[in-house]
Amino acid sequence: MTIDVIIPVYRPTEYLMSLFYMLDRQSVKPGRVIVINTEQKYWDSFFEGYDVLKRYPFIELHHINKEEFDHGMTRNMGVGFSDADLFLMMTNDAVPKDEFLIEKLSRNFEDPSVGIAYARQLPHKGCGAIEKYTRSFNYPPVRIVKGKDDIKTMGIKAFYASNVCSMYRRSVFDRLGGFTKTDFNEDMIYARRMIENGNLIVYEPEALVYHSHDYSGIEQYKRNYELGRSHAIHPEIFADIRSESEGIKLVKSTAVYLLKHFMPFHVIKLVYLSGMKFLGYRAGKKSAV
């Protein structure tokens, strides 16, 4: 099966350079790496004096304006430039750990019922203790196959499949009409529609990418505001799911981890960040009413 990689980019960093380098080293080579870059001035400024397209000729670059960007539609644009059987969605701050990322994700599609396979996220070096534990909580070392029936027992986790690094079957994607126009959560909205359609999601822990963020309290508030708003705007996806329970479970587990490792001051930070998440989420839900 042919495979392309699709990367929405805004304000390139060294992570993007590392991403291109690692994609060039993959044991299973992508046909093309399709980049949809928002605001050409940031691209030109970062790569000034370095011809990245000459260094990596597999890159196909398209520029859009900030006003044109949408989490779902911009990714659909990237898919529209591809004719591959499978496509790998990545963000510009995710970096493959080794040369086997594409190989280990793509092998899951030997099962024709699989529509999405997503990678395990590891924290970047220097990541804070709370975020480091969050990665291990959300991305355990055990392979998981999820379908429609798992919603009863797993709740929102049944259709969790992060676009930080997720591979999609193109035929299923086209049949379902691609991603929804949305400011947030395009990956989970699509994933729920897909498993309701009878396809499966695979979490592949042997496919590894570095990706983490040490968000401030304000950043957590803003991020969870968009999350709450998304949940309210799409009741057909989220109305029958209580996502707060997963958040509470994460907070309790993180607090236990921090205390066991003698980091009581981090517990204070955890309470603050969790409070900002909760307030942002509730405000976002109310804003969409």
ChimeraX attribute file (.defattr): number of C-alpha atoms within 10 A of each C-alpha:
attribute: neighborCount
match mode: 1-to-1
recipient: residues
	/A:1	10
	/A:2	14
	/A:3	24
	/A:4	24
	/A:5	27
	/A:6	28
	/A:7	25
	/A:8	21
	/A:9	20
	/A:10	17
	/A:11	16
	/A:12	18
	/A:13	15
	/A:14	10
	/A:15	16
	/A:16	18
	/A:17	15
	/A:18	16
	/A:19	20
	/A:20	19
	/A:21	15
	/A:22	17
	/A:23	23
	/A:24	17
	/A:25	13
	/A:26	16
	/A:27	14
	/A:28	17
	/A:29	18
	/A:30	19
	/A:31	16
	/A:32	20
	/A:33	25
	/A:34	23
	/A:35	21
	/A:36	21
	/A:37	24
	/A:38	22
	/A:39	18
	/A:40	15
	/A:41	11
	/A:42	16
	/A:43	17
	/A:44	14
	/A:45	11
	/A:46	13
	/A:47	14
	/A:48	10
	/A:49	8
	/A:50	10
	/A:51	10
	/A:52	13
	/A:53	12
	/A:54	9
	/A:55	11
	/A:56	14
	/A:57	11
	/A:58	19
	/A:59	18
	/A:60	15
	/A:61	13
	/A:62	15
	/A:63	15
	/A:64	13
	/A:65	10
	/A:66	12
	/A:67	8
	/A:68	10
	/A:69	18
	/A:70	17
	/A:71	17
	/A:72	20
	/A:73	18
	/A:74	20
	/A:75	23
	/A:76	20
	/A:77	17
	/A:78	23
	/A:79	23
	/A:80	11
	/A:81	15
	/A:82	20
	/A:83	14
	/A:84	18
	/A:85	13
	/A:86	25
	/A:87	29
	/A:88	25
	/A:89	24
	/A:90	22
	/A:91	20
	/A:92	24
	/A:93	21
	/A:94	22
	/A:95	27
	/A:96	25
	/A:97	16
	/A:98	15
	/A:99	18
	/A:100	20
	/A:101	24
	/A:102	25
	/A:103	15
	/A:104	20
	/A:105	25
	/A:106	25
	/A:107	12
	/A:108	20
	/A:109	19
	/A:110	9
	/A:111	9
	/A:112	10
	/A:113	16
	/A:114	22
	/A:115	24
	/A:116	30
	/A:117	27
	/A:118	27
	/A:119	27
	/A:120	26
	/A:121	25
	/A:122	23
	/A:123	20
	/A:124	16
	/A:125	10
	/A:126	8
	/A:127	15
	/A:128	15
	/A:129	17
	/A:130	19
	/A:131	18
	/A:132	19
	/A:133	20
	/A:134	17
	/A:135	18
	/A:136	14
	/A:137	14
	/A:138	13
	/A:139	17
	/A:140	15
	/A:141	13
	/A:142	10
	/A:143	12
	/A:144	13
	/A:145	13
	/A:146	20
	/A:147	21
	/A:148	18
	/A:149	12
	/A:150	15
	/A:151	18
	/A:152	10
	/A:153	9
	/A:154	14
	/A:155	17
	/A:156	21
	/A:157	16
	/A:158	23
	/A:159	27
	/A:160	22
	/A:161	23
	/A:162	23
	/A:163	20
	/A:164	22
	/A:165	28
	/A:166	24
	/A:167	29
	/A:168	23
	/A:169	22
	/A:170	20
	/A:171	12
	/A:172	18
	/A:173	20
	/A:174	13
	/A:175	9
	/A:176	13
	/A:177	10
	/A:178	20
	/A:179	22
	/A:180	18
	/A:181	14
	/A:182	15
	/A:183	15
	/A:184	19
	/A:185	22
	/A:186	21
	/A:187	20
	/A:188	21
	/A:189	23
	/A:190	22
	/A:191	26
	/A:192	23
	/A:193	17
	/A:194	24
	/A:195	23
	/A:196	15
	/A:197	13
	/A:198	13
	/A:199	19
	/A:200	22
	/A:201	28
	/A:202	24
	/A:203	25
	/A:204	25
	/A:205	19
	/A:206	16
	/A:207	23
	/A:208	24
	/A:209	24
	/A:210	21
	/A:211	23
	/A:212	19
	/A:213	13
	/A:214	15
	/A:215	13
	/A:216	13
	/A:217	18
	/A:218	13
	/A:219	15
	/A:220	20
	/A:221	24
	/A:222	19
	/A:223	18
	/A:224	22
	/A:225	24
	/A:226	20
	/A:227	21
	/A:228	25
	/A:229	23
	/A:230	23
	/A:231	23
	/A:232	20
	/A:233	17
	/A:234	14
	/A:235	11
	/A:236	12
	/A:237	19
	/A:238	18
	/A:239	12
	/A:240	11
	/A:241	16
	/A:242	11
	/A:243	15
	/A:244	12
	/A:245	12
	/A:246	13
	/A:247	14
	/A:248	13
	/A:249	11
	/A:250	16
	/A:251	19
	/A:252	11
	/A:253	14
	/A:254	22
	/A:255	20
	/A:256	14
	/A:257	16
	/A:258	18
	/A:259	13
	/A:260	10
	/A:261	10
	/A:262	11
	/A:263	14
	/A:264	14
	/A:265	10
	/A:266	17
	/A:267	19
	/A:268	12
	/A:269	14
	/A:270	21
	/A:271	13
	/A:272	14
	/A:273	21
	/A:274	19
	/A:275	15
	/A:276	22
	/A:277	24
	/A:278	20
	/A:279	17
	/A:280	25
	/A:281	25
	/A:282	18
	/A:283	19
	/A:284	24
	/A:285	19
	/A:286	13
	/A:287	14
	/A:288	13
	/A:289	8
